[in-house]
Amino acid sequence: MIKVESMDKIILHVIMDDASNVNIMPESTMLRLGLSITGPSPWKVKLANQRPLKPQGQIKDLSIRVGDEEYIVTFYVLRMHDEDGGYPLLLGRKWLWLVGGIVNWHAKTP
């Protein structure tokens, strides 16, 4: 898990998941950041339990900061029914490729 900054707010416990094709933002995080959906989602997302879910939409070209680096990413907004104990953001495989991230599964660190 990492710390991300966006919209002058710090977001803790952000998950990186190289098995996810997209970046996910729960609707509750979108509201906390004061954001709104910028466009429709072109597809459904398959959750970890393999259940398909149509995103509420997407937030395109959101600026996020990780450490000293800034990235422009698109998030797909999901209405999560059980957000207690969930994650505030999920950064997927495309973001990991963008930053040149390598996951060390033995050390459980990026």
Short mmCIF file of the C-alpha atoms (twelve columns), coordinates in Angstrom:
data_MODEL
# 
_entry.id   MODEL 
# 
loop_
_atom_site.group_PDB 
_atom_site.id 
_atom_site.type_symbol 
_atom_site.label_atom_id 
_atom_site.label_alt_id 
_atom_site.label_comp_id 
_atom_site.label_asym_id 
_atom_site.label_seq_id 
_atom_site.Cartn_x 
_atom_site.Cartn_y 
_atom_site.Cartn_z 
_atom_site.pdbx_PDB_model_num 
ATOM 1   C CA . MET A 1   0.000   0.000   0.000   1 
ATOM 2   C CA . ILE A 2   1.123   3.516   -0.741  1 
ATOM 3   C CA . LYS A 3   0.186   7.129   -0.017  1 
ATOM 4   C CA . VAL A 4   -1.250  9.225   -2.869  1 
ATOM 5   C CA . GLU A 5   -1.977  12.941  -2.974  1 
ATOM 6   C CA . SER A 6   -4.735  14.415  -5.125  1 
ATOM 7   C CA . MET A 7   -6.860  17.538  -4.952  1 
ATOM 8   C CA . ASP A 8   -4.680  18.779  -2.033  1 
ATOM 9   C CA . LYS A 9   -5.717  15.737  0.010   1 
ATOM 10  C CA . ILE A 10  -3.664  12.767  1.203   1 
ATOM 11  C CA . ILE A 11  -5.103  9.336   0.511   1 
ATOM 12  C CA . LEU A 12  -3.624  6.563   2.639   1 
ATOM 13  C CA . HIS A 13  -3.698  2.791   2.081   1 
ATOM 14  C CA . VAL A 14  -3.927  2.936   -1.718  1 
ATOM 15  C CA . ILE A 15  -3.666  -0.544  -3.188  1 
ATOM 16  C CA . MET A 16  -1.532  -1.433  -6.201  1 
ATOM 17  C CA . ASP A 17  -2.853  -4.448  -8.084  1 
ATOM 18  C CA . ASP A 18  -1.063  -5.776  -11.138 1 
ATOM 19  C CA . ALA A 19  -4.011  -8.111  -11.782 1 
ATOM 20  C CA . SER A 20  -6.370  -5.166  -12.378 1 
ATOM 21  C CA . ASN A 21  -6.578  -3.710  -15.878 1 
ATOM 22  C CA . VAL A 22  -8.000  -0.390  -14.657 1 
ATOM 23  C CA . ASN A 23  -7.662  2.102   -11.820 1 
ATOM 24  C CA . ILE A 24  -10.633 2.011   -9.446  1 
ATOM 25  C CA . MET A 25  -12.052 4.766   -7.254  1 
ATOM 26  C CA . PRO A 26  -14.950 3.981   -4.918  1 
ATOM 27  C CA . GLU A 27  -17.757 6.514   -5.127  1 
ATOM 28  C CA . SER A 28  -17.143 7.471   -1.480  1 
ATOM 29  C CA . THR A 29  -13.562 8.560   -2.329  1 
ATOM 30  C CA . MET A 30  -14.827 10.571  -5.299  1 
ATOM 31  C CA . LEU A 31  -17.255 12.426  -3.030  1 
ATOM 32  C CA . ARG A 32  -14.607 12.955  -0.311  1 
ATOM 33  C CA . LEU A 33  -12.295 14.534  -2.898  1 
ATOM 34  C CA . GLY A 34  -15.091 16.754  -4.223  1 
ATOM 35  C CA . LEU A 35  -14.848 15.229  -7.702  1 
ATOM 36  C CA . SER A 36  -17.523 14.347  -10.198 1 
ATOM 37  C CA . ILE A 37  -17.683 11.894  -13.062 1 
ATOM 38  C CA . THR A 38  -16.283 13.280  -16.320 1 
ATOM 39  C CA . GLY A 39  -17.675 10.664  -18.687 1 
ATOM 40  C CA . PRO A 40  -19.293 7.261   -19.059 1 
ATOM 41  C CA . SER A 41  -17.462 3.989   -18.646 1 
ATOM 42  C CA . PRO A 42  -17.027 2.099   -21.917 1 
ATOM 43  C CA . TRP A 43  -17.142 -1.318  -20.233 1 
ATOM 44  C CA . LYS A 44  -17.960 -3.341  -17.141 1 
ATOM 45  C CA . VAL A 45  -15.391 -4.205  -14.501 1 
ATOM 46  C CA . LYS A 46  -15.037 -7.750  -13.193 1 
ATOM 47  C CA . LEU A 47  -14.560 -7.716  -9.416  1 
ATOM 48  C CA . ALA A 48  -12.226 -10.046 -7.524  1 
ATOM 49  C CA . ASN A 49  -15.181 -12.364 -6.876  1 
ATOM 50  C CA . GLN A 50  -15.710 -12.434 -10.704 1 
ATOM 51  C CA . ARG A 51  -18.984 -10.481 -10.459 1 
ATOM 52  C CA . PRO A 52  -19.317 -7.941  -13.294 1 
ATOM 53  C CA . LEU A 53  -20.147 -4.389  -12.233 1 
ATOM 54  C CA . LYS A 54  -20.882 -1.407  -14.458 1 
ATOM 55  C CA . PRO A 55  -18.925 1.618   -13.181 1 
ATOM 56  C CA . GLN A 56  -20.836 4.806   -12.422 1 
ATOM 57  C CA . GLY A 57  -18.511 6.419   -14.958 1 
ATOM 58  C CA . GLN A 58  -14.940 7.581   -15.225 1 
ATOM 59  C CA . ILE A 59  -12.816 10.417  -13.935 1 
ATOM 60  C CA . LYS A 60  -10.464 11.102  -16.797 1 
ATOM 61  C CA . ASP A 61  -7.025  12.702  -16.483 1 
ATOM 62  C CA . LEU A 62  -6.904  13.122  -12.703 1 
ATOM 63  C CA . SER A 63  -3.595  14.388  -11.388 1 
ATOM 64  C CA . ILE A 64  -2.153  12.276  -8.570  1 
ATOM 65  C CA . ARG A 65  1.170   12.558  -6.794  1 
ATOM 66  C CA . VAL A 66  3.120   9.591   -5.456  1 
ATOM 67  C CA . GLY A 67  6.253   10.663  -3.665  1 
ATOM 68  C CA . ASP A 68  7.867   13.387  -5.761  1 
ATOM 69  C CA . GLU A 69  6.280   12.269  -9.039  1 
ATOM 70  C CA . GLU A 70  3.026   13.450  -10.592 1 
ATOM 71  C CA . TYR A 71  0.908   11.240  -12.851 1 
ATOM 72  C CA . ILE A 72  -2.222  11.824  -14.917 1 
ATOM 73  C CA . VAL A 73  -4.534  8.814   -14.666 1 
ATOM 74  C CA . THR A 74  -8.109  7.767   -15.365 1 
ATOM 75  C CA . PHE A 75  -10.171 6.153   -12.624 1 
ATOM 76  C CA . TYR A 76  -13.363 4.133   -13.012 1 
ATOM 77  C CA . VAL A 77  -15.841 4.964   -10.260 1 
ATOM 78  C CA . LEU A 78  -17.602 2.059   -8.557  1 
ATOM 79  C CA . ARG A 79  -20.450 2.205   -6.099  1 
ATOM 80  C CA . MET A 80  -19.216 -0.254  -3.509  1 
ATOM 81  C CA . HIS A 81  -21.904 -1.734  -1.265  1 
ATOM 82  C CA . ASP A 82  -19.512 -2.731  1.520   1 
ATOM 83  C CA . GLU A 83  -16.852 -0.047  1.729   1 
ATOM 84  C CA . ASP A 84  -15.978 -0.660  5.382   1 
ATOM 85  C CA . GLY A 85  -12.502 -2.117  5.411   1 
ATOM 86  C CA . GLY A 86  -12.202 -1.501  1.679   1 
ATOM 87  C CA . TYR A 87  -9.667  0.589   -0.174  1 
ATOM 88  C CA . PRO A 88  -9.806  4.295   -1.055  1 
ATOM 89  C CA . LEU A 89  -8.129  3.815   -4.481  1 
ATOM 90  C CA . LEU A 90  -6.786  0.936   -6.511  1 
ATOM 91  C CA . LEU A 91  -3.980  1.557   -8.992  1 
ATOM 92  C CA . GLY A 92  -3.884  -1.140  -11.650 1 
ATOM 93  C CA . ARG A 93  -1.440  -2.692  -14.072 1 
ATOM 94  C CA . LYS A 94  -1.342  0.246   -16.517 1 
ATOM 95  C CA . TRP A 95  -0.271  2.596   -13.718 1 
ATOM 96  C CA . LEU A 96  2.411   0.141   -12.591 1 
ATOM 97  C CA . TRP A 97  3.730   -0.002  -16.180 1 
ATOM 98  C CA . LEU A 98  3.615   3.797   -16.408 1 
ATOM 99  C CA . VAL A 99  5.824   4.186   -13.342 1 
ATOM 100 C CA . GLY A 100 8.067   1.217   -14.140 1 
ATOM 101 C CA . GLY A 101 6.924   -0.538  -10.982 1 
ATOM 102 C CA . ILE A 102 8.076   -4.046  -10.188 1 
ATOM 103 C CA . VAL A 103 6.247   -6.029  -7.546  1 
ATOM 104 C CA . ASN A 104 8.439   -8.144  -5.289  1 
ATOM 105 C CA . TRP A 105 5.968   -10.778 -4.138  1 
ATOM 106 C CA . HIS A 106 8.439   -12.271 -1.657  1 
ATOM 107 C CA . ALA A 107 8.916   -8.971  0.151   1 
ATOM 108 C CA . LYS A 108 5.321   -7.859  -0.534  1 
ATOM 109 C CA . THR A 109 6.552   -4.430  -1.578  1 
ATOM 110 C CA . PRO A 110 6.604   -2.566  -4.901  1 
# 
